[in-house]
Amino acid sequence: MQEPIQNRKIIHVDMDAFYASVEQMDNPELRGKPVAVGGGENRGVVSAASYEARKFGVRSAISGYLAKKNCPDLIFVRPRFERYREISAKIHKIFYDYTDLVEPLSLDEAYLDVTVNKKGNPSATLIAQEIRKRIFDEVGLTASAGISMNKFVAKVASDFNKPNGQKTVNPDEIIDFLEVLPIRKFYGVGKVTTDKMYHLGIFTGKDLKEKSLEFLVKHFGKSGAFYYNVVRGIHNSAVKSERIAKSVGAEHTFDENLTSEVFMMERLESIAATLERRLKKHKIAGKTVTLKIKYSDFTVQTRSKTLIYFIADKSLILDTAKELLYQEKMKDSVRLLGLSLGNLNTEVKKTIVVQLKFDF
């Protein structure tokens, strides 16, 4: 088994309630109030929530109806993605002042490998403090950070002292840190997996560590090996300065539920056209077409087909989508449809990381 890489210094920077914080920054009247970015009507979905709103159970991905029910004073704001991208660009510019090994995960979070950095600073902890201060001084927003020797622990640590805080987990502290960590706080362990682990008697990192590799693979498949390694501090994935897209997609939530495949095909034609534009903009093609269906009860179903050749043309995507749509009967009315293309022709690039040993 591969030993953990002891000499990397990874920082995970995560903006605090990014979309909602931008809205509160730009509109002083919203400061200190519960704010949700997204649709407030019955069919709307919350994209982000301020910390004032989170106290009432308002969080991303829940319906606007439920959010308003949980927090009657909730203020809904329409998302302004151009503004978020503008702010994100300023934040990422700060990152690149310290290292070129920046791996963005989204507009509001990124990994930084500062093992060797442009400031010549041997302390990743001090670099994280400096970056967070610069973001606040130059952009006006707060950020949290996690610092450790690998991406997994850094990601978990960044959530530890949120908002506007940071936590460093030194190499000799990782095992103790993970053993007492509730399993629901492990990055990559979602609600469904958490419930499954609870039924198996796994509540903390220590419980997870006591399970054998064979046991975890039996119950969690490939993810079982991942869980077995990370709880032992083993996660050797390098920070990749260029993230290679694994799929490109487009989807749409409808004002009224669709009950007929004929109507769904009309909507899929528009979605396929959007997907085609995105593929051609980035000069990408793929082999695997996936149809996403969200029903009125919010359950999600996906159907996929892999072709023997790369495609990017709307008509070819639509032909496969039609086949997937009629593959089996709809179980209920549909509120959302999506199409994505995976198994892309993007060339995988390897990042060479120079590793030196310093104190954290």
Secondary structure per residue as TSV (DSSP state, phi and psi in degrees):
chain	resnum	aa	ss	phi	psi
A	1	M	-	360.0	140.6
A	2	Q	-	-70.5	134.8
A	3	E	-	-78.6	151.7
A	4	P	-	-65.2	146.3
A	5	I	-	-84.1	110.7
A	6	Q	T	-82.8	-15.1
A	7	N	T	-107.8	7.9
A	8	R	-	-80.6	151.1
A	9	K	-	-126.0	106.1
A	10	I	E	-112.7	134.0
A	11	I	E	-114.9	132.0
A	12	H	E	-109.9	116.1
A	13	V	E	-102.8	128.5
A	14	D	E	-131.5	118.2
A	15	M	E	-66.9	148.1
A	16	D	S	-87.1	114.6
A	17	A	S	44.9	56.1
A	18	F	H	-51.9	-61.1
A	19	Y	H	-58.6	-47.3
A	20	A	H	-65.3	-37.4
A	21	S	H	-67.2	-36.7
A	22	V	H	-62.3	-42.9
A	23	E	H	-64.9	-39.6
A	24	Q	H	-69.8	-33.0
A	25	M	H	-67.6	-43.1
A	26	D	H	-76.8	-23.7
A	27	N	-	-128.2	96.5
A	28	P	G	-55.5	-26.0
A	29	E	G	-65.3	-18.6
A	30	L	G	-90.7	-11.2
A	31	R	T	-66.3	133.9
A	32	G	T	81.2	1.8
A	33	K	S	-112.8	156.1
A	34	P	-	-71.5	118.3
A	35	V	E	-125.2	137.3
A	36	A	E	-125.3	131.2
A	37	V	E	-93.9	122.3
A	38	G	E	142.4	-169.4
A	39	G	-	-82.8	131.2
A	40	G	-	-92.8	-14.5
A	41	E	S	-73.9	175.7
A	42	N	T	-55.8	-34.3
A	43	R	T	-97.0	3.6
A	44	G	-	-78.6	162.0
A	45	V	B	-130.9	139.8
A	46	V	E	-75.7	125.2
A	47	S	E	-89.9	-34.1
A	48	A	E	-159.6	155.7
A	49	A	E	-136.8	141.7
A	50	S	-	-71.1	164.5
A	51	Y	H	-65.8	-28.5
A	52	E	H	-64.3	-35.5
A	53	A	H	-77.9	-33.1
A	54	R	H	-63.9	-25.0
A	55	K	T	-61.8	-23.2
A	56	F	T	-99.4	10.5
A	57	G	T	85.3	12.3
A	58	V	-	-83.6	127.2
A	59	R	-	-148.3	169.9
A	60	S	T	-65.1	148.5
A	61	A	T	83.1	-6.9
A	62	I	S	-87.4	160.7
A	63	S	B	-70.7	151.8
A	64	G	H	-61.2	-33.9
A	65	Y	H	-62.4	-48.4
A	66	L	H	-66.8	-38.1
A	67	A	H	-60.2	-44.7
A	68	K	H	-68.0	-34.0
A	69	K	H	-65.9	-41.2
A	70	N	H	-70.5	-32.8
A	71	C	-	-137.7	89.1
A	72	P	T	-57.8	-26.9
A	73	D	T	-89.9	8.9
A	74	L	-	-62.4	135.7
A	75	I	E	-104.4	121.2
A	76	F	E	-92.6	136.6
A	77	V	E	-127.7	133.7
A	78	R	-	-69.0	137.8
A	79	P	-	-65.7	145.8
A	80	R	-	-126.5	81.8
A	81	F	H	-65.6	-30.1
A	82	E	H	-61.8	-41.2
A	83	R	H	-66.4	-41.8
A	84	Y	H	-64.4	-39.1
A	85	R	H	-66.1	-36.7
A	86	E	H	-62.9	-46.2
A	87	I	H	-66.2	-41.5
A	88	S	H	-59.6	-40.3
A	89	A	H	-61.7	-39.0
A	90	K	H	-64.8	-40.4
A	91	I	H	-66.8	-43.3
A	92	H	H	-68.3	-29.3
A	93	K	H	-61.8	-37.7
A	94	I	H	-64.1	-43.1
A	95	F	H	-55.1	-45.0
A	96	Y	T	-71.7	-9.5
A	97	D	T	-71.9	-15.6
A	98	Y	T	-109.9	-33.6
A	99	T	-	-161.4	151.9
A	100	D	S	-90.1	-9.1
A	101	L	-	-88.9	77.0
A	102	V	E	-117.3	126.0
A	103	E	E	-117.1	97.3
A	104	P	E	-68.3	136.3
A	105	L	E	-99.3	-27.9
A	106	S	E	-167.9	-170.9
A	107	L	T	-65.1	-25.6
A	108	D	T	-116.6	9.6
A	109	E	E	-152.9	154.0
A	110	A	E	-161.7	155.1
A	111	Y	E	-97.0	143.1
A	112	L	E	-128.4	128.9
A	113	D	E	-96.6	111.3
A	114	V	-	-112.7	22.9
A	115	T	S	-53.3	-50.7
A	116	V	S	-117.1	119.1
A	117	N	-	-128.7	164.4
A	118	K	T	-71.3	-17.7
A	119	K	T	-91.6	-9.6
A	120	G	-	66.2	25.0
A	121	N	-	-93.1	119.1
A	122	P	S	-74.5	-9.3
A	123	S	-	-103.9	110.3
A	124	A	H	-66.5	-30.6
A	125	T	H	-62.9	-45.8
A	126	L	H	-68.7	-35.3
A	127	I	H	-63.6	-43.3
A	128	A	H	-61.5	-42.1
A	129	Q	H	-61.5	-42.7
A	130	E	H	-65.8	-42.6
A	131	I	H	-62.7	-45.0
A	132	R	H	-63.4	-38.9
A	133	K	H	-65.7	-41.6
A	134	R	H	-65.4	-39.2
A	135	I	H	-60.8	-41.8
A	136	F	H	-69.0	-44.4
A	137	D	H	-70.5	-39.2
A	138	E	H	-95.0	-25.0
A	139	V	T	-112.6	-34.6
A	140	G	S	98.7	12.2
A	141	L	-	-122.9	159.2
A	142	T	-	-99.2	152.3
A	143	A	E	-137.1	154.7
A	144	S	E	-115.2	159.2
A	145	A	E	-145.7	149.3
A	146	G	E	-122.9	140.1
A	147	I	E	-129.7	127.7
A	148	S	E	-163.7	-167.7
A	149	M	S	-91.8	-8.2
A	150	N	S	-143.5	166.0
A	151	K	H	-66.5	-38.2
A	152	F	H	-62.3	-51.3
A	153	V	H	-67.2	-37.7
A	154	A	H	-61.9	-41.7
A	155	K	H	-63.2	-46.5
A	156	V	H	-62.7	-42.4
A	157	A	H	-66.5	-30.3
A	158	S	H	-66.1	-20.5
A	159	D	T	-91.4	-4.6
A	160	F	T	-73.1	-40.3
A	161	N	T	-118.6	32.2
A	162	K	-	-72.1	149.6
A	163	P	S	-86.0	162.5
A	164	N	S	56.6	48.9
A	165	G	-	-147.4	179.9
A	166	Q	E	-152.6	160.5
A	167	K	E	-143.3	133.4
A	168	T	E	-105.6	130.3
A	169	V	-	-116.9	104.2
A	170	N	-	-68.4	157.3
A	171	P	G	-52.1	-39.7
A	172	D	G	-80.3	-0.9
A	173	E	G	-106.2	-9.3
A	174	I	H	-60.8	-48.2
A	175	I	H	-61.0	-47.3
A	176	D	H	-63.2	-39.9
A	177	F	H	-61.3	-45.5
A	178	L	H	-75.4	-31.5
A	179	E	H	-63.7	-36.6
A	180	V	T	-92.0	-2.9
A	181	L	S	-74.8	129.0
A	182	P	B	-57.9	140.9
A	183	I	G	-62.5	-27.6
A	184	R	G	-68.9	-14.9
A	185	K	G	-94.0	-0.7
A	186	F	S	-73.0	126.7
A	187	Y	T	-63.1	129.7
A	188	G	T	97.6	-5.9
A	189	V	-	-104.6	99.2
A	190	G	-	-83.0	-173.0
A	191	K	H	-63.0	-44.2
A	192	V	H	-63.4	-44.8
A	193	T	H	-67.3	-37.4
A	194	T	H	-59.0	-47.0
A	195	D	H	-61.6	-39.3
A	196	K	H	-65.5	-41.3
A	197	M	H	-66.2	-38.3
A	198	Y	H	-58.0	-43.0
A	199	H	H	-66.1	-23.2
A	200	L	T	-93.5	6.6
A	201	G	T	80.1	21.9
A	202	I	-	-106.3	108.2
A	203	F	-	-117.4	-24.2
A	204	T	B	-133.9	171.6
A	205	G	H	-59.6	-35.3
A	206	K	H	-63.4	-41.7
A	207	D	H	-61.5	-41.6
A	208	L	H	-63.7	-41.5
A	209	K	H	-65.5	-25.8
A	210	E	T	-77.5	-13.3
A	211	K	S	-84.7	142.8
A	212	S	-	-75.6	161.5
A	213	L	H	-59.6	-42.2
A	214	E	H	-61.7	-41.9
A	215	F	H	-62.0	-46.5
A	216	L	H	-68.9	-39.3
A	217	V	H	-66.4	-38.0
A	218	K	H	-60.5	-40.9
A	219	H	H	-93.3	-23.4
A	220	F	H	-127.4	7.3
A	221	G	T	62.9	-139.3
A	222	K	H	-59.0	-34.0
A	223	S	H	-63.5	-24.3
A	224	G	H	-59.5	-40.1
A	225	A	H	-66.9	-36.7
A	226	F	H	-62.0	-48.1
A	227	Y	H	-62.4	-39.9
A	228	Y	H	-60.4	-41.1
A	229	N	H	-76.5	-48.7
A	230	V	H	-65.2	-32.4
A	231	V	T	-70.0	-13.6
A	232	R	T	-100.8	10.7
A	233	G	T	78.9	16.2
A	234	I	-	-103.2	109.4
A	235	H	-	-157.3	94.3
A	236	N	-	-95.8	12.6
A	237	S	-	-63.9	126.8
A	238	A	-	-80.5	155.8
A	239	V	-	-69.4	123.0
A	240	K	-	-102.5	119.4
A	241	S	S	-69.4	-21.3
A	242	E	S	-127.4	111.3
A	243	R	-	-80.6	126.6
A	244	I	-	-88.7	121.6
A	245	A	-	-61.5	134.9
A	246	K	S	-92.7	-21.5
A	247	S	E	-160.0	159.0
A	248	V	E	-128.2	134.3
A	249	G	E	-144.7	173.5
A	250	A	E	-153.0	145.3
A	251	E	E	-150.3	166.7
A	252	H	E	-149.2	133.8
A	253	T	E	-97.3	131.6
A	254	F	E	-93.9	149.9
A	255	D	E	-66.2	-34.2
A	256	E	E	-129.0	142.4
A	257	N	E	-61.4	145.1
A	258	L	E	-98.0	135.9
A	259	T	-	-119.2	-2.3
A	260	S	-	-128.9	138.5
A	261	E	H	-62.0	-28.7
A	262	V	H	-62.3	-46.4
A	263	F	H	-66.0	-35.1
A	264	M	H	-66.1	-38.3
A	265	M	H	-63.4	-36.9
A	266	E	H	-60.9	-43.6
A	267	R	H	-69.9	-37.9
A	268	L	H	-64.5	-30.4
A	269	E	H	-62.9	-42.2
A	270	S	H	-67.2	-41.8
A	271	I	H	-64.7	-40.2
A	272	A	H	-64.3	-35.4
A	273	A	H	-65.5	-41.1
A	274	T	H	-63.4	-43.3
A	275	L	H	-62.6	-41.9
A	276	E	H	-59.6	-43.3
A	277	R	H	-60.8	-42.1
A	278	R	H	-67.0	-40.3
A	279	L	H	-64.3	-44.5
A	280	K	H	-72.6	-31.1
A	281	K	H	-60.6	-38.9
A	282	H	T	-101.1	5.1
A	283	K	T	55.3	51.5
A	284	I	-	-119.9	145.4
A	285	A	-	-135.4	162.7
A	286	G	E	-149.4	171.3
A	287	K	E	-110.4	-22.9
A	288	T	E	-108.1	116.4
A	289	V	E	-96.8	129.5
A	290	T	E	-121.8	128.9
A	291	L	E	-100.8	126.9
A	292	K	E	-108.7	130.8
A	293	I	E	-127.4	121.9
A	294	K	E	-110.1	122.9
A	295	Y	E	-86.0	173.3
A	296	S	T	-64.7	-22.2
A	297	D	T	-90.1	10.1
A	298	F	S	75.3	3.2
A	299	T	-	-73.1	147.8
A	300	V	E	-118.2	137.2
A	301	Q	E	-128.2	138.3
A	302	T	E	-123.2	144.0
A	303	R	E	-132.7	133.2
A	304	S	E	-130.5	153.6
A	305	K	E	-144.1	132.7
A	306	T	E	-103.8	125.8
A	307	L	E	-90.9	170.6
A	308	I	E	-91.0	-2.1
A	309	Y	E	-138.6	159.0
A	310	F	E	-78.1	140.9
A	311	I	E	-133.7	155.6
A	312	A	-	-147.5	-0.6
A	313	D	-	-84.5	138.1
A	314	K	H	-56.8	-44.5
A	315	S	H	-63.9	-38.6
A	316	L	H	-71.0	-39.0
A	317	I	H	-62.2	-43.4
A	318	L	H	-67.5	-37.5
A	319	D	H	-59.8	-43.6
A	320	T	H	-70.7	-38.8
A	321	A	H	-61.5	-39.3
A	322	K	H	-62.9	-43.3
A	323	E	H	-61.0	-41.5
A	324	L	H	-68.9	-37.4
A	325	L	H	-62.6	-42.7
A	326	Y	T	-90.0	9.7
A	327	Q	T	-63.5	-36.9
A	328	E	S	-152.1	161.1
A	329	K	-	-71.3	143.9
A	330	M	-	-64.3	139.4
A	331	K	S	-90.2	-13.2
A	332	D	S	-166.1	177.5
A	333	S	-	-69.2	156.2
A	334	V	E	-114.0	132.6
A	335	R	E	-105.5	-17.9
A	336	L	E	-147.5	140.8
A	337	L	E	-128.7	145.4
A	338	G	E	-145.5	152.2
A	339	L	E	-129.5	139.2
A	340	S	E	-140.8	156.2
A	341	L	E	-121.7	121.5
A	342	G	E	-118.0	-168.5
A	343	N	E	54.0	53.5
A	344	L	E	-76.8	165.2
A	345	N	-	-91.7	17.9
A	346	T	-	-71.1	136.7
A	347	E	-	-81.2	129.4
A	348	V	-	-77.2	125.8
A	349	K	-	-108.0	137.9
A	350	K	-	-95.3	134.9
A	351	T	-	-98.2	127.2
A	352	I	-	-93.0	120.6
A	353	V	-	-108.9	123.3
A	354	V	-	-84.4	125.7
A	355	Q	-	-117.8	125.1
A	356	L	-	-126.4	157.5
A	357	K	-	-101.9	121.9
A	358	F	-	-134.0	170.0
A	359	D	-	-77.9	147.3
A	360	F	-	-73.6	360.0
